[in-house]
């Protein structure tokens, strides 16, 4: 799992601080992920239905790699 910024206590200082606008602007959604948006894929990957996904990296970053 490779999540980008997630709205958690761990990221709060950065997301809500002076760099917050820059952090949110990394994604075309102009926000960071909510914890439940990361939890849903984690639940799937822990399920029997994801057995064939072994060895994969799930990039959950709100398309932040699409920067201009």
N, CA, C, O and CB atoms as a CASP TS submission, in Angstrom:
PFRMAT TS
TARGET T0000
AUTHOR 0000-0000-0000
METHOD Language model
MODEL 1
PARENT N/A
ATOM      1  N   UNK     1       0.841  -1.164   0.000  1.00  0.00           N
ATOM      2  CA  UNK     1       0.000   0.000   0.000  1.00  0.00           C
ATOM      3  C   UNK     1       0.891   1.234   0.000  1.00  0.00           C
ATOM      4  O   UNK     1       1.856   1.315   0.761  1.00  0.00           O
ATOM      5  CB  UNK     1      -0.960  -0.006   1.209  1.00  0.00           C
ATOM      6  N   UNK     2       0.567   2.174  -0.844  1.00  0.00           N
ATOM      7  CA  UNK     2       1.359   3.404  -0.931  1.00  0.00           C
ATOM      8  C   UNK     2       0.422   4.602  -0.930  1.00  0.00           C
ATOM      9  O   UNK     2       0.191   5.215  -1.972  1.00  0.00           O
ATOM     10  CB  UNK     2       2.254   3.408  -2.205  1.00  0.00           C
ATOM     11  N   UNK     3      -0.122   4.939   0.246  1.00  0.00           N
ATOM     12  CA  UNK     3      -1.026   6.083   0.275  1.00  0.00           C
ATOM     13  C   UNK     3      -0.270   7.403   0.251  1.00  0.00           C
ATOM     14  O   UNK     3       0.867   7.496   0.713  1.00  0.00           O
ATOM     15  CB  UNK     3      -1.910   6.018   1.503  1.00  0.00           C
ATOM     16  N   UNK     4      -0.912   8.402  -0.286  1.00  0.00           N
ATOM     17  CA  UNK     4      -0.388   9.758  -0.184  1.00  0.00           C
ATOM     18  C   UNK     4      -0.798  10.326   1.165  1.00  0.00           C
ATOM     19  O   UNK     4      -0.934   9.588   2.141  1.00  0.00           O
ATOM     20  CB  UNK     4      -0.901  10.657  -1.352  1.00  0.00           C
ATOM     21  N   UNK     5      -0.995  11.633   1.221  1.00  0.00           N
ATOM     22  CA  UNK     5      -1.415  12.254   2.474  1.00  0.00           C
ATOM     23  C   UNK     5      -2.831  11.806   2.828  1.00  0.00           C
ATOM     24  O   UNK     5      -3.717  11.748   1.975  1.00  0.00           O
ATOM     25  CB  UNK     5      -1.345  13.797   2.372  1.00  0.00           C
ATOM     26  N   UNK     6      -3.020  11.490   4.110  1.00  0.00           N
ATOM     27  CA  UNK     6      -4.326  11.079   4.631  1.00  0.00           C
ATOM     28  C   UNK     6      -4.652  11.975   5.811  1.00  0.00           C
ATOM     29  O   UNK     6      -3.777  12.295   6.615  1.00  0.00           O
ATOM     30  CB  UNK     6      -4.337   9.563   5.049  1.00  0.00           C
ATOM     31  N   UNK     7      -5.897  12.376   5.914  1.00  0.00           N
ATOM     32  CA  UNK     7      -6.342  13.272   6.979  1.00  0.00           C
ATOM     33  C   UNK     7      -6.378  12.520   8.317  1.00  0.00           C
ATOM     34  O   UNK     7      -7.433  12.064   8.758  1.00  0.00           O
ATOM     35  CB  UNK     7      -7.742  13.864   6.646  1.00  0.00           C
ATOM     36  N   UNK     8      -5.227  12.403   8.940  1.00  0.00           N
ATOM     37  CA  UNK     8      -5.077  11.725  10.225  1.00  0.00           C
ATOM     38  C   UNK     8      -4.312  12.640  11.171  1.00  0.00           C
ATOM     39  O   UNK     8      -3.799  13.683  10.766  1.00  0.00           O
ATOM     40  CB  UNK     8      -4.346  10.355  10.062  1.00  0.00           C
ATOM     41  N   UNK     9      -4.244  12.239  12.427  1.00  0.00           N
ATOM     42  CA  UNK     9      -3.472  13.011  13.404  1.00  0.00           C
ATOM     43  C   UNK     9      -2.012  13.129  12.973  1.00  0.00           C
ATOM     44  O   UNK     9      -1.377  14.164  13.180  1.00  0.00           O
ATOM     45  CB  UNK     9      -3.562  12.360  14.797  1.00  0.00           C
ATOM     46  N   UNK    10      -1.492  12.077  12.380  1.00  0.00           N
ATOM     47  CA  UNK    10      -0.082  12.074  11.981  1.00  0.00           C
ATOM     48  C   UNK    10       0.210  13.150  10.931  1.00  0.00           C
ATOM     49  O   UNK    10       1.289  13.742  10.940  1.00  0.00           O
ATOM     50  CB  UNK    10       0.308  10.696  11.437  1.00  0.00           C
ATOM     51  N   UNK    11      -0.725  13.404  10.044  1.00  0.00           N
ATOM     52  CA  UNK    11      -0.508  14.383   8.965  1.00  0.00           C
ATOM     53  C   UNK    11      -1.108  15.750   9.265  1.00  0.00           C
ATOM     54  O   UNK    11      -0.911  16.688   8.492  1.00  0.00           O
ATOM     55  CB  UNK    11      -1.092  13.860   7.675  1.00  0.00           C
ATOM     56  N   UNK    12      -1.827  15.882  10.357  1.00  0.00           N
ATOM     57  CA  UNK    12      -2.582  17.111  10.641  1.00  0.00           C
ATOM     58  C   UNK    12      -1.715  18.360  10.643  1.00  0.00           C
ATOM     59  O   UNK    12      -2.106  19.383  10.081  1.00  0.00           O
ATOM     60  CB  UNK    12      -3.274  16.990  11.970  1.00  0.00           C
ATOM     61  N   UNK    13      -0.558  18.295  11.260  1.00  0.00           N
ATOM     62  CA  UNK    13       0.299  19.488  11.332  1.00  0.00           C
ATOM     63  C   UNK    13       0.689  19.969   9.942  1.00  0.00           C
ATOM     64  O   UNK    13       0.687  21.170   9.673  1.00  0.00           O
ATOM     65  CB  UNK    13       1.562  19.195  12.154  1.00  0.00           C
ATOM     66  N   UNK    14       1.018  19.047   9.073  1.00  0.00           N
ATOM     67  CA  UNK    14       1.433  19.414   7.709  1.00  0.00           C
ATOM     68  C   UNK    14       0.242  19.855   6.866  1.00  0.00           C
ATOM     69  O   UNK    14       0.311  20.862   6.161  1.00  0.00           O
ATOM     70  CB  UNK    14       2.143  18.235   7.029  1.00  0.00           C
ATOM     71  N   UNK    15      -0.850  19.094   6.942  1.00  0.00           N
ATOM     72  CA  UNK    15      -2.024  19.377   6.117  1.00  0.00           C
ATOM     73  C   UNK    15      -2.716  20.671   6.547  1.00  0.00           C
ATOM     74  O   UNK    15      -3.229  21.407   5.705  1.00  0.00           O
ATOM     75  CB  UNK    15      -3.009  18.211   6.187  1.00  0.00           C
ATOM     76  N   UNK    16      -2.735  20.948   7.838  1.00  0.00           N
ATOM     77  CA  UNK    16      -3.423  22.134   8.345  1.00  0.00           C
ATOM     78  C   UNK    16      -2.483  23.313   8.603  1.00  0.00           C
ATOM     79  O   UNK    16      -2.924  24.389   9.007  1.00  0.00           O
ATOM     80  CB  UNK    16      -4.151  21.788   9.616  1.00  0.00           C
ATOM     81  N   UNK    17      -1.201  23.105   8.370  1.00  0.00           N
ATOM     82  CA  UNK    17      -0.217  24.157   8.602  1.00  0.00           C
ATOM     83  C   UNK    17       0.012  25.020   7.378  1.00  0.00           C
ATOM     84  O   UNK    17      -0.786  25.013   6.440  1.00  0.00           O
ATOM     85  CB  UNK    17       1.085  23.555   9.040  1.00  0.00           C
ATOM     86  N   UNK    18       1.102  25.759   7.395  1.00  0.00           N
ATOM     87  CA  UNK    18       1.417  26.678   6.291  1.00  0.00           C
ATOM     88  C   UNK    18       1.568  25.985   4.938  1.00  0.00           C
ATOM     89  O   UNK    18       1.343  26.610   3.901  1.00  0.00           O
ATOM     90  CB  UNK    18       2.686  27.424   6.603  1.00  0.00           C
ATOM     91  N   UNK    19       1.942  24.710   4.929  1.00  0.00           N
ATOM     92  CA  UNK    19       2.113  23.972   3.673  1.00  0.00           C
ATOM     93  C   UNK    19       0.832  23.291   3.208  1.00  0.00           C
ATOM     94  O   UNK    19       0.833  22.618   2.177  1.00  0.00           O
ATOM     95  CB  UNK    19       3.200  22.936   3.831  1.00  0.00           C
ATOM     96  N   UNK    20      -0.266  23.456   3.953  1.00  0.00           N
ATOM     97  CA  UNK    20      -1.506  22.742   3.659  1.00  0.00           C
ATOM     98  C   UNK    20      -2.031  22.945   2.250  1.00  0.00           C
ATOM     99  O   UNK    20      -2.414  21.980   1.589  1.00  0.00           O
ATOM    100  CB  UNK    20      -2.548  23.156   4.618  1.00  0.00           C
ATOM    101  N   UNK    21      -2.053  24.179   1.784  1.00  0.00           N
ATOM    102  CA  UNK    21      -2.547  24.437   0.421  1.00  0.00           C
ATOM    103  C   UNK    21      -1.693  23.724  -0.610  1.00  0.00           C
ATOM    104  O   UNK    21      -2.215  23.174  -1.580  1.00  0.00           O
ATOM    105  CB  UNK    21      -2.568  25.944   0.128  1.00  0.00           C
ATOM    106  N   UNK    22      -0.390  23.730  -0.409  1.00  0.00           N
ATOM    107  CA  UNK    22       0.519  23.057  -1.339  1.00  0.00           C
ATOM    108  C   UNK    22       0.311  21.540  -1.307  1.00  0.00           C
ATOM    109  O   UNK    22       0.330  20.887  -2.351  1.00  0.00           O
ATOM    110  CB  UNK    22       1.984  23.400  -0.998  1.00  0.00           C
ATOM    111  N   UNK    23       0.116  20.991  -0.129  1.00  0.00           N
ATOM    112  CA  UNK    23      -0.125  19.549  -0.001  1.00  0.00           C
ATOM    113  C   UNK    23      -1.419  19.182  -0.715  1.00  0.00           C
ATOM    114  O   UNK    23      -1.444  18.226  -1.490  1.00  0.00           O
ATOM    115  CB  UNK    23      -0.189  19.125   1.494  1.00  0.00           C
ATOM    116  N   UNK    24      -2.488  19.921  -0.468  1.00  0.00           N
ATOM    117  CA  UNK    24      -3.773  19.620  -1.107  1.00  0.00           C
ATOM    118  C   UNK    24      -3.701  19.809  -2.622  1.00  0.00           C
ATOM    119  O   UNK    24      -4.358  19.079  -3.364  1.00  0.00           O
ATOM    120  CB  UNK    24      -4.879  20.508  -0.521  1.00  0.00           C
ATOM    121  N   UNK    25      -2.920  20.768  -3.086  1.00  0.00           N
ATOM    122  CA  UNK    25      -2.801  21.040  -4.523  1.00  0.00           C
ATOM    123  C   UNK    25      -2.051  19.938  -5.268  1.00  0.00           C
ATOM    124  O   UNK    25      -2.041  19.931  -6.499  1.00  0.00           O
ATOM    125  CB  UNK    25      -2.099  22.367  -4.741  1.00  0.00           C
ATOM    126  N   UNK    26      -1.427  19.015  -4.555  1.00  0.00           N
ATOM    127  CA  UNK    26      -0.737  17.905  -5.223  1.00  0.00           C
ATOM    128  C   UNK    26      -1.718  16.985  -5.936  1.00  0.00           C
ATOM    129  O   UNK    26      -1.331  16.257  -6.851  1.00  0.00           O
ATOM    130  CB  UNK    26       0.082  17.103  -4.212  1.00  0.00           C
ATOM    131  N   UNK    27      -2.972  17.009  -5.531  1.00  0.00           N
ATOM    132  CA  UNK    27      -3.993  16.159  -6.139  1.00  0.00           C
ATOM    133  C   UNK    27      -4.979  17.014  -6.920  1.00  0.00           C
ATOM    134  O   UNK    27      -5.316  18.111  -6.475  1.00  0.00           O
ATOM    135  CB  UNK    27      -4.729  15.330  -5.065  1.00  0.00           C
ATOM    136  N   UNK    28      -5.450  16.548  -8.066  1.00  0.00           N
ATOM    137  CA  UNK    28      -6.467  17.299  -8.798  1.00  0.00           C
ATOM    138  C   UNK    28      -7.790  17.391  -8.021  1.00  0.00           C
ATOM    139  O   UNK    28      -8.657  18.190  -8.376  1.00  0.00           O
ATOM    140  CB  UNK    28      -6.708  16.650 -10.159  1.00  0.00           C
ATOM    141  N   UNK    29      -7.948  16.591  -6.979  1.00  0.00           N
ATOM    142  CA  UNK    29      -9.132  16.681  -6.123  1.00  0.00           C
ATOM    143  C   UNK    29      -8.998  17.838  -5.127  1.00  0.00           C
ATOM    144  O   UNK    29      -9.968  18.210  -4.468  1.00  0.00           O
ATOM    145  CB  UNK    29      -9.353  15.353  -5.368  1.00  0.00           C
ATOM    146  N   UNK    30      -7.806  18.397  -5.025  1.00  0.00           N
ATOM    147  CA  UNK    30      -7.484  19.512  -4.135  1.00  0.00           C
ATOM    148  C   UNK    30      -7.826  19.209  -2.672  1.00  0.00           C
ATOM    149  O   UNK    30      -8.364  20.051  -1.953  1.00  0.00           O
ATOM    150  CB  UNK    30      -8.223  20.761  -4.586  1.00  0.00           C
ATOM    151  N   UNK    31      -7.504  18.000  -2.262  1.00  0.00           N
ATOM    152  CA  UNK    31      -7.708  17.585  -0.879  1.00  0.00           C
ATOM    153  C   UNK    31      -6.826  16.375  -0.612  1.00  0.00           C
ATOM    154  O   UNK    31      -6.204  15.834  -1.526  1.00  0.00           O
ATOM    155  CB  UNK    31      -9.211  17.260  -0.595  1.00  0.00           C
ATOM    156  N   UNK    32      -6.777  15.960   0.633  1.00  0.00           N
ATOM    157  CA  UNK    32      -6.081  14.730   0.989  1.00  0.00           C
ATOM    158  C   UNK    32      -7.129  13.652   1.217  1.00  0.00           C
ATOM    159  O   UNK    32      -8.319  13.945   1.328  1.00  0.00           O
ATOM    160  CB  UNK    32      -5.180  14.924   2.256  1.00  0.00           C
ATOM    161  N   UNK    33      -6.689  12.426   1.285  1.00  0.00           N
ATOM    162  CA  UNK    33      -7.604  11.300   1.457  1.00  0.00           C
ATOM    163  C   UNK    33      -8.223  11.299   2.850  1.00  0.00           C
ATOM    164  O   UNK    33      -7.619  11.749   3.823  1.00  0.00           O
ATOM    165  CB  UNK    33      -6.877   9.981   1.207  1.00  0.00           C
ATOM    166  N   UNK    34      -9.439  10.780   2.913  1.00  0.00           N
ATOM    167  CA  UNK    34     -10.072  10.506   4.198  1.00  0.00           C
ATOM    168  C   UNK    34      -9.657   9.092   4.614  1.00  0.00           C
ATOM    169  O   UNK    34      -9.457   8.237   3.751  1.00  0.00           O
ATOM    170  CB  UNK    34     -11.649  10.652   4.115  1.00  0.00           C
ATOM    171  N   UNK    35      -9.526   8.833   5.896  1.00  0.00           N
ATOM    172  CA  UNK    35      -9.091   7.505   6.344  1.00  0.00           C
ATOM    173  C   UNK    35      -9.914   6.358   5.748  1.00  0.00           C
ATOM    174  O   UNK    35      -9.361   5.312   5.409  1.00  0.00           O
ATOM    175  CB  UNK    35      -9.160   7.434   7.847  1.00  0.00           C
ATOM    176  N   UNK    36     -11.221   6.549   5.619  1.00  0.00           N
ATOM    177  CA  UNK    36     -12.054   5.465   5.076  1.00  0.00           C
ATOM    178  C   UNK    36     -11.752   5.169   3.612  1.00  0.00           C
ATOM    179  O   UNK    36     -12.012   4.064   3.137  1.00  0.00           O
ATOM    180  CB  UNK    36     -13.522   5.816   5.224  1.00  0.00           C
ATOM    181  N   UNK    37     -11.202   6.153   2.890  1.00  0.00           N
ATOM    182  CA  UNK    37     -10.831   5.921   1.494  1.00  0.00           C
ATOM    183  C   UNK    37      -9.601   5.024   1.389  1.00  0.00           C
ATOM    184  O   UNK    37      -9.404   4.353   0.376  1.00  0.00           O
ATOM    185  CB  UNK    37     -10.569   7.252   0.785  1.00  0.00           C
ATOM    186  N   UNK    38      -8.791   5.011   2.416  1.00  0.00           N
ATOM    187  CA  UNK    38      -7.628   4.119   2.450  1.00  0.00           C
ATOM    188  C   UNK    38      -8.033   2.778   3.054  1.00  0.00           C
ATOM    189  O   UNK    38      -7.528   1.733   2.646  1.00  0.00           O
ATOM    190  CB  UNK    38      -6.460   4.756   3.262  1.00  0.00           C
ATOM    191  N   UNK    39      -8.945   2.808   4.026  1.00  0.00           N
ATOM    192  CA  UNK    39      -9.370   1.578   4.698  1.00  0.00           C
ATOM    193  C   UNK    39     -10.060   0.614   3.743  1.00  0.00           C
ATOM    194  O   UNK    39      -9.840  -0.594   3.833  1.00  0.00           O
ATOM    195  CB  UNK    39     -10.300   1.906   5.853  1.00  0.00           C
ATOM    196  N   UNK    40     -10.882   1.111   2.837  1.00  0.00           N
ATOM    197  CA  UNK    40     -11.624   0.225   1.938  1.00  0.00           C
ATOM    198  C   UNK    40     -10.696  -0.665   1.096  1.00  0.00           C
ATOM    199  O   UNK    40     -10.928  -1.872   1.033  1.00  0.00           O
ATOM    200  CB  UNK    40     -12.514   1.053   1.019  1.00  0.00           C
ATOM    201  N   UNK    41      -9.663  -0.123   0.451  1.00  0.00           N
ATOM    202  CA  UNK    41      -8.755  -1.004  -0.291  1.00  0.00           C
ATOM    203  C   UNK    41      -7.963  -1.944   0.627  1.00  0.00           C
ATOM    204  O   UNK    41      -7.637  -3.063   0.233  1.00  0.00           O
ATOM    205  CB  UNK    41      -7.791  -0.169  -1.118  1.00  0.00           C
ATOM    206  N   UNK    42      -7.659  -1.496   1.834  1.00  0.00           N
ATOM    207  CA  UNK    42      -6.943  -2.366   2.772  1.00  0.00           C
ATOM    208  C   UNK    42      -7.810  -3.575   3.105  1.00  0.00           C
ATOM    209  O   UNK    42      -7.324  -4.706   3.132  1.00  0.00           O
ATOM    210  CB  UNK    42      -6.560  -1.592   4.069  1.00  0.00           C
ATOM    211  N   UNK    43      -9.098  -3.333   3.359  1.00  0.00           N
ATOM    212  CA  UNK    43     -10.021  -4.436   3.655  1.00  0.00           C
ATOM    213  C   UNK    43     -10.067  -5.393   2.466  1.00  0.00           C
ATOM    214  O   UNK    43     -10.017  -6.609   2.645  1.00  0.00           O
ATOM    215  CB  UNK    43     -11.449  -3.898   3.980  1.00  0.00           C
ATOM    216  N   UNK    44     -10.162  -4.850   1.260  1.00  0.00           N
ATOM    217  CA  UNK    44     -10.180  -5.712   0.073  1.00  0.00           C
ATOM    218  C   UNK    44      -8.897  -6.540  -0.027  1.00  0.00           C
ATOM    219  O   UNK    44      -8.956  -7.749  -0.249  1.00  0.00           O
ATOM    220  CB  UNK    44     -10.360  -4.866  -1.201  1.00  0.00           C
ATOM    221  N   UNK    45      -7.751  -5.901   0.135  1.00  0.00           N
ATOM    222  CA  UNK    45      -6.483  -6.621   0.005  1.00  0.00           C
ATOM    223  C   UNK    45      -6.311  -7.686   1.077  1.00  0.00           C
ATOM    224  O   UNK    45      -5.569  -8.649   0.881  1.00  0.00           O
ATOM    225  CB  UNK    45      -5.326  -5.650   0.065  1.00  0.00           C
ATOM    226  N   UNK    46      -6.987  -7.524   2.205  1.00  0.00           N
ATOM    227  CA  UNK    46      -6.922  -8.529   3.265  1.00  0.00           C
ATOM    228  C   UNK    46      -7.947  -9.643   3.066  1.00  0.00           C
ATOM    229  O   UNK    46      -7.978 -10.600   3.840  1.00  0.00           O
ATOM    230  CB  UNK    46      -7.136  -7.873   4.618  1.00  0.00           C
ATOM    231  N   UNK    47      -8.773  -9.529   2.050  1.00  0.00           N
ATOM    232  CA  UNK    47      -9.828 -10.512   1.815  1.00  0.00           C
ATOM    233  C   UNK    47      -9.343 -11.634   0.897  1.00  0.00           C
ATOM    234  O   UNK    47      -8.357 -11.474   0.178  1.00  0.00           O
ATOM    235  CB  UNK    47     -11.062  -9.833   1.211  1.00  0.00           C
ATOM    236  N   UNK    48     -10.039 -12.763   0.927  1.00  0.00           N
ATOM    237  CA  UNK    48      -9.685 -13.864   0.030  1.00  0.00           C
ATOM    238  C   UNK    48      -9.790 -13.479  -1.444  1.00  0.00           C
ATOM    239  O   UNK    48      -9.094 -14.053  -2.282  1.00  0.00           O
ATOM    240  CB  UNK    48     -10.574 -15.058   0.305  1.00  0.00           C
ATOM    241  N   UNK    49     -10.653 -12.511  -1.770  1.00  0.00           N
ATOM    242  CA  UNK    49     -10.814 -12.100  -3.160  1.00  0.00           C
ATOM    243  C   UNK    49      -9.597 -11.437  -3.758  1.00  0.00           C
ATOM    244  O   UNK    49      -9.496 -11.310  -4.979  1.00  0.00           O
ATOM    245  CB  UNK    49     -11.957 -11.183  -3.271  1.00  0.00           C
ATOM    246  N   UNK    50      -8.670 -11.011  -2.919  1.00  0.00           N
ATOM    247  CA  UNK    50      -7.461 -10.335  -3.408  1.00  0.00           C
ATOM    248  C   UNK    50      -6.241 -11.253  -3.409  1.00  0.00           C
ATOM    249  O   UNK    50      -5.108 -10.779  -3.502  1.00  0.00           O
ATOM    250  CB  UNK    50      -7.172  -9.107  -2.558  1.00  0.00           C
ATOM    251  N   UNK    51      -6.460 -12.537  -3.307  1.00  0.00           N
ATOM    252  CA  UNK    51      -5.337 -13.475  -3.235  1.00  0.00           C
ATOM    253  C   UNK    51      -4.343 -13.280  -4.386  1.00  0.00           C
ATOM    254  O   UNK    51      -3.133 -13.369  -4.182  1.00  0.00           O
ATOM    255  CB  UNK    51      -5.858 -14.907  -3.243  1.00  0.00           C
ATOM    256  N   UNK    52      -4.838 -13.021  -5.559  1.00  0.00           N
ATOM    257  CA  UNK    52      -3.961 -12.922  -6.730  1.00  0.00           C
ATOM    258  C   UNK    52      -3.237 -11.579  -6.803  1.00  0.00           C
ATOM    259  O   UNK    52      -2.394 -11.378  -7.677  1.00  0.00           O
ATOM    260  CB  UNK    52      -4.768 -13.133  -8.001  1.00  0.00           C
ATOM    261  N   UNK    53      -3.554 -10.669  -5.900  1.00  0.00           N
ATOM    262  CA  UNK    53      -2.905  -9.361  -5.871  1.00  0.00           C
ATOM    263  C   UNK    53      -1.631  -9.382  -5.032  1.00  0.00           C
ATOM    264  O   UNK    53      -1.087  -8.328  -4.701  1.00  0.00           O
ATOM    265  CB  UNK    53      -3.865  -8.311  -5.330  1.00  0.00           C
ATOM    266  N   UNK    54      -1.161 -10.559  -4.692  1.00  0.00           N
ATOM    267  CA  UNK    54       0.056 -10.631  -3.871  1.00  0.00           C
ATOM    268  C   UNK    54       1.225  -9.997  -4.619  1.00  0.00           C
ATOM    269  O   UNK    54       1.397 -10.195  -5.822  1.00  0.00           O
ATOM    270  CB  UNK    54       0.386 -12.106  -3.498  1.00  0.00           C
ATOM    271  N   UNK    55       2.014  -9.240  -3.886  1.00  0.00           N
ATOM    272  CA  UNK    55       3.189  -8.608  -4.466  1.00  0.00           C
ATOM    273  C   UNK    55       2.902  -7.291  -5.163  1.00  0.00           C
ATOM    274  O   UNK    55       3.807  -6.709  -5.761  1.00  0.00           O
ATOM    275  CB  UNK    55       3.823  -9.536  -5.427  1.00  0.00           C
ATOM    276  N   UNK    56       1.690  -6.813  -5.105  1.00  0.00           N
ATOM    277  CA  UNK    56       1.354  -5.567  -5.786  1.00  0.00           C
ATOM    278  C   UNK    56       1.477  -4.373  -4.847  1.00  0.00           C
ATOM    279  O   UNK    56       1.401  -4.518  -3.627  1.00  0.00           O
ATOM    280  CB  UNK    56      -0.058  -5.641  -6.358  1.00  0.00           C
ATOM    281  N   UNK    57       1.663  -3.213  -5.420  1.00  0.00           N
ATOM    282  CA  UNK    57       1.637  -1.967  -4.657  1.00  0.00           C
ATOM    283  C   UNK    57       0.422  -1.190  -5.143  1.00  0.00           C
ATOM    284  O   UNK    57       0.290  -0.902  -6.333  1.00  0.00           O
ATOM    285  CB  UNK    57       2.978  -1.131  -4.832  1.00  0.00           C
ATOM    286  N   UNK    58      -0.441  -0.864  -4.235  1.00  0.00           N
ATOM    287  CA  UNK    58      -1.625  -0.079  -4.575  1.00  0.00           C
ATOM    288  C   UNK    58      -1.313   1.376  -4.242  1.00  0.00           C
ATOM    289  O   UNK    58      -1.119   1.735  -3.080  1.00  0.00           O
ATOM    290  CB  UNK    58      -2.909  -0.589  -3.801  1.00  0.00           C
ATOM    291  N   UNK    59      -1.269   2.188  -5.258  1.00  0.00           N
ATOM    292  CA  UNK    59      -0.890   3.593  -5.141  1.00  0.00           C
ATOM    293  C   UNK    59      -2.154   4.420  -4.913  1.00  0.00           C
ATOM    294  O   UNK    59      -2.902   4.685  -5.854  1.00  0.00           O
ATOM    295  CB  UNK    59      -0.121   4.081  -6.416  1.00  0.00           C
ATOM    296  N   UNK    60      -2.391   4.824  -3.680  1.00  0.00           N
ATOM    297  CA  UNK    60      -3.602   5.564  -3.317  1.00  0.00           C
ATOM    298  C   UNK    60      -3.224   7.002  -2.983  1.00  0.00           C
ATOM    299  O   UNK    60      -3.078   7.360  -1.815  1.00  0.00           O
ATOM    300  CB  UNK    60      -4.333   4.891  -2.114  1.00  0.00           C
ATOM    301  N   UNK    61      -3.069   7.813  -4.008  1.00  0.00           N
ATOM    302  CA  UNK    61      -2.579   9.171  -3.765  1.00  0.00           C
ATOM    303  C   UNK    61      -3.413  10.255  -4.436  1.00  0.00           C
ATOM    304  O   UNK    61      -2.933  11.373  -4.621  1.00  0.00           O
ATOM    305  CB  UNK    61      -1.166   9.284  -4.233  1.00  0.00           C
ATOM    306  N   UNK    62      -4.649   9.943  -4.801  1.00  0.00           N
ATOM    307  CA  UNK    62      -5.517  10.969  -5.389  1.00  0.00           C
ATOM    308  C   UNK    62      -4.984  11.549  -6.679  1.00  0.00           C
ATOM    309  O   UNK    62      -5.193  12.727  -6.968  1.00  0.00           O
ATOM    310  CB  UNK    62      -5.726  12.073  -4.413  1.00  0.00           C
ATOM    311  N   UNK    63      -4.302  10.738  -7.452  1.00  0.00           N
ATOM    312  CA  UNK    63      -3.745  11.153  -8.745  1.00  0.00           C
ATOM    313  C   UNK    63      -2.711  12.265  -8.611  1.00  0.00           C
ATOM    314  O   UNK    63      -2.558  13.079  -9.521  1.00  0.00           O
ATOM    315  CB  UNK    63      -4.858  11.610  -9.662  1.00  0.00           C
ATOM    316  N   UNK    64      -2.002  12.307  -7.489  1.00  0.00           N
ATOM    317  CA  UNK    64      -1.022  13.384  -7.297  1.00  0.00           C
ATOM    318  C   UNK    64       0.119  13.305  -8.303  1.00  0.00           C
ATOM    319  O   UNK    64       0.846  14.282  -8.480  1.00  0.00           O
ATOM    320  CB  UNK    64      -0.459  13.337  -5.882  1.00  0.00           C
ATOM    321  N   UNK    65       0.289  12.188  -8.953  1.00  0.00           N
ATOM    322  CA  UNK    65       1.343  12.065  -9.967  1.00  0.00           C
ATOM    323  C   UNK    65       0.977  12.774 -11.257  1.00  0.00           C
ATOM    324  O   UNK    65       1.798  12.824 -12.173  1.00  0.00           O
ATOM    325  CB  UNK    65       1.628  10.602 -10.255  1.00  0.00           C
ATOM    326  N   UNK    66      -0.231  13.328 -11.363  1.00  0.00           N
ATOM    327  CA  UNK    66      -0.653  14.041 -12.563  1.00  0.00           C
ATOM    328  C   UNK    66      -0.356  15.526 -12.512  1.00  0.00           C
ATOM    329  O   UNK    66      -1.036  16.322 -13.159  1.00  0.00           O
ATOM    330  CB  UNK    66      -2.111  13.839 -12.784  1.00  0.00           C
ATOM    331  N   UNK    67       0.636  15.894 -11.761  1.00  0.00           N
ATOM    332  CA  UNK    67       0.987  17.316 -11.648  1.00  0.00           C
ATOM    333  C   UNK    67       1.404  17.873 -12.992  1.00  0.00           C
ATOM    334  O   UNK    67       2.052  17.189 -13.785  1.00  0.00           O
ATOM    335  CB  UNK    67       2.112  17.519 -10.626  1.00  0.00           C
ATOM    336  N   UNK    68       1.026  19.133 -13.251  1.00  0.00           N
ATOM    337  CA  UNK    68       1.402  19.745 -14.545  1.00  0.00           C
ATOM    338  C   UNK    68       2.885  20.009 -14.619  1.00  0.00           C
ATOM    339  O   UNK    68       3.372  20.516 -15.629  1.00  0.00           O
ATOM    340  CB  UNK    68       0.642  21.050 -14.770  1.00  0.00           C
TER
END
